[in-house]
Amino acid sequence: MIVCSCNVITMAQVKGAIADGASRPRDVYCACGKSAQCGCCTPTILSIIREEPSRRAA
């Protein structure tokens, strides 16, 4: 699933960046070698970041 249309960043890439230590949307963009464009995906990325740690802890 594409999370960021501007940069074509997938859910798998976002989760991979989080697993590697990304804790902010900016970190996710950087891990993917991209930067924010329109910013519409930022709330979605932030939501994924907030959900991922609880999944790993479970």
C-alpha positions in Angstrom: 0.0 0.0 0.0 1.3 3.5 -0.9 1.4 5.8 2.1 3.0 8.8 0.3 1.9 9.4 -3.2 4.4 12.2 -3.8 7.4 10.1 -2.9 5.8 6.7 -3.6 6.6 5.5 -0.1 5.0 2.2 0.8 3.6 0.9 4.1 6.5 -1.6 4.2 9.1 1.2 3.8 7.5 3.2 6.6 7.4 0.1 8.9 11.0 -0.7 8.0 12.1 2.8 8.8 10.3 2.6 12.2 11.9 -0.8 12.9 15.3 0.8 12.2 14.6 3.6 14.7 12.5 6.3 13.0 10.4 8.0 15.6 9.2 11.0 13.6 7.8 11.4 10.1 10.9 13.4 9.1 13.0 10.3 10.1 10.8 8.1 7.9 11.3 10.4 4.9 15.0 10.5 5.5 15.3 6.7 5.9 13.6 6.4 2.5 15.9 9.0 1.0 13.1 11.4 0.5 11.7 14.6 1.9 8.2 15.8 2.6 6.4 17.3 -0.4 2.8 18.2 0.1 2.6 16.8 3.7 -0.7 15.1 3.3 0.8 11.8 4.3 2.4 13.1 7.5 -0.6 12.4 9.8 -0.8 8.9 8.4 2.9 8.3 9.0 2.6 9.7 12.5 -0.3 7.3 13.1 1.7 4.3 12.0 4.6 5.4 14.2 2.3 5.6 17.2 0.9 2.2 16.4 4.1 0.2 15.7 5.8 0.3 19.1 2.7 -1.2 20.8 2.7 -4.1 18.2 6.4 -4.8 18.9 5.9 -4.8 22.6 3.0 -7.3 22.4 
